Amino acid sequence: MIFYKDDEILVRNMTEADAGTLAAGEIAQGWGDTMEKHRTRLRDQAAGRCIALAAEYCGQTAGYLSVYRQVEHGPFAGKELPELVDFGVLEKFRRRGIGGKLMDAAEKLAEEISPVVGVGVGLHSGYGSAQRMYVKRGYVPDGSGVWYRDEVCPPYGACCNDDDLVLYLTKKLR
């Protein structure tokens, strides 16, 4: 299904071919092997748990984002609150509006489920561009504090500033 299309950018459902292209691109930019992450999104899409989006830029797979109807971990678990999960644009395609079009499509899909959408963002500098983008789009902290490895990190608790240290944000869509 196509969710957005213009002369340069296309946002559609992710395919197995996209997963391979995205994983290879992430390996090339030093992120490690991410193929299983993309396969998980495809399995969850096939099972109806999410809509896995892929973006093309001038015919090349460039980015991804998934919209989960419900999640099993984090502050939105067990709530009728969709969560945007696993958002990325390959570095060589950044600053061309791809991430914004992925977010537009994802928020439109989320709005069909709930008037509010959630997202988790890592806290180290590698997530800096995502952090700024979410704030510019109107996302605010949900008030549950910082999470580490799917649990609230207690005040003065031990954690590591790795990919498992997350702040959750929400946005009112309507």
N, C-alpha and C positions, 0 to 999 in steps of 0.2 A: 504494500500500500504506500502511496506517496502522500507525505504530510506537508511538503513545501517544495516548490520548484521555481527557479528563475534561470537566467542565462548562464549562471556559474554554479549555483548551489542547488543540490537536491537532497532532501531529507526523506528517508524511506525506512521500511523495516530492514533490520540487519539480516544478513545471510551468512552461511558458512564461509563463503569466499571472503566476505568482509572481515570475519574473525581472523583468518590467516593473514590478510594484508595488514590489519591493524596490529596484530601481535608482532609481525616482522618489523613494522615501522617503529613500534615501541622498543623492541630489542635494539634496533639500529640507533636509537637515541639514548640507550643506556638504561632502560627501565627493567630489563630482565624479561623472562619469558612470561607473557600474559595470556597465552592461548587458552588456558583453562578458565580464566576469568570470562573471556568472550564466549566460550562454549557454555558456561553456566548461564549467561544471559540468554543464549539461544535455546537452551533446555527450558528455562523458565518461561520464555516466550511461547514455546511449543505447548507448554502445560497451561498457558493462560494466566500465569502469575504476573507477567510484565509485558510491556511493549518495548522491544529493544530497537532503538533507532540507530541508523547509520547515516552519515552525511558524506556526500561526494562533492568535490570541488573540481570543476571542469573534467568530470568523468573519473576522477581518482578518489578512492575511499580515503577520507580525511579525518573523520571523527565519529563519536558515538555517545549515546546517553540512553539510559533505560528508565521507564516509568513503571514503578511497582504499585499495584492497587493496594496491597497491604504488605507490611514487612514483619519479620519475626524477631528482630533485634533493635535495640535503641529505643529512644523515647516515643516513637510512633508505633511500636509493636502493639498489635491487638486493637488498634484504633482504625476508624474508617478514614484514614489520612494517607493519601498517596505520597510516595517518596521518590525523588529523583536520585538514581543510583549510578555510580560509575560513569562519570562524565569526563571525556577527554577529546582533545584535538591534537593530532600529530604536530610537533613543533614546526615543521616546514610549511604547514598550512595555517598557522596562527595569524591573527590580526587581519583577517579577510572577511569577518562576519559570520563564519561557520558556527562558532560556539553560540552566538546570539540566535541564529536560526534554529539550531538544535534546541535551545532553551525555549524559544517561542513555541515550537511544535510540542515539546514535552509539557509545558504549562497548559497549553490548550487541551491536551489529552487529560491531564490531571484535573482540570476544571470540570470535566465531565463526571468526575467521581466525587469531588469535594470542593468547597469554596476556599480551602486552604491546602497548600502543598508544603512538604518538608524536604530538606536536603541536609546531608552531613558533609562537612568539609574538613580536611586535614589542617593541622595548625602549623606545620613547618613551612619554610619558605618555598618549597616546591609547589605548594598550593596557593601561593600569593596571587597569581592572576585569577584563579577561581574565587578566592576570598573577595577580591575587589569587585569582580563581576557580580557576585551574588548581592553584595551591598548596593551596588548601582541599580540592580533590578528590583530592589525593595525587600530583600530578605533580611530578617532580624533574628537574633538568637532566641531560641524557644524557651530559655530560662531554666533548662535542666542541668546546666553546667557543662563541664568538659567530660567527655567519655573516653575511656581507655579500654580497648579490647572488649567492646560491647557492654561495659558497665560504667556507671557514673564513677568518676575519679573523685574520691572524697577530699575535702579540704586538707591540704598538706600531704596528701597521699602520694605514693611513689608512682611515677609513670615515665615513659620515654617519649621524646619528641620524634616519633616515627609515624608511619602511615596509620597506625591504630589509635592515635590521639586525635579526637574529632570533636568539633563543635557543631551542634545541630541548629538549623535555622528554619524558619517558616516564612511563608508569604501568603497574604490574602489575595486570592485571584478574582473574587467577585464580592 
